[in-house]
Structure formats: C-alpha cells, structure tokens
Amino acid sequence: MIELEFNNIMAVSQKYRHMLLSIIEFTDLLRPPYFAQLELITQKEILQAGLYAHIGNACCWITRTAAPGHISVSNEDITDPNASKWSIPVPLTLADPDYLERIINLKAFW
C-alpha cells in the first residue's frame, strides 16, 4: 500500500461510517506503520459477518467480492457487506472524500 492510498483511507474514515475493502488492502493495514490506526474486532460472530475493524470513525468491512485496490463507502446502516447500499468501487489512489462524494451524487441519477 502506498502512502496516498493510506491517506485516502484515513480521510474517508472521517467522512463515512462504513468502508468496504478487499482482504489484500486489509492485510496491508495490519503492517507497520498503519496498524496503529486500527481498532480490531475480536468477537467471532461479528468477524463472520464481515466487520473486521474500526478505522477512525468508520467500520471496515471485508468481503471476497471487494475489488482489490478499490474502496466502496456508505453512510447508511450496514449489517451485511453484500448489501446494495455501497457506492461503486473506486480505486484507492483516487478515493479522496471529494471524489467519492461526486461519484455518490452521480449514482443518484443512475
């Protein structure tokens, strides 16, 4: 994970309540120096639902269907990472909060 991607994840975590990442990005976050920003989930039932950690203000959901190198976000109530409440996947290198906001606003017209 490059620094730009990590910075985008941290910025997104301050604006959105939920983010969806692939397991590849999540394992990158488990390495120093990024690990200090995670609050890991340890309850088996919650982990099985797909919620792995909290990053900043956001819940970090992990699923096999998440595209590697991409992030989806949501401010809606999420209890299942396969719900249809996510934004379209956006490359992490482009995923600053302003860009995501423009994408979400465009999604409203689809």
Sequence and secondary structure as in RCSB ss.txt:
>XXXX:A:sequence
MIELEFNNIMAVSQKYRHMLLSIIEFTDLLRPPYFAQLELITQKEILQAGLYAHIGNACCWITRTAAPGHISVSN
EDITDPNASKWSIPVPLTLADPDYLERIINLKAFW
>XXXX:A:secstr
  HHHHHHHHHHHHH SEEEE HHHHHHHTSTTGGGGEEE   HHHHHHTEEEEETTEEEEE TTS TTEEEEE 
S  S TTSS S   EEGGG  HHHHHHHHHHHTT 
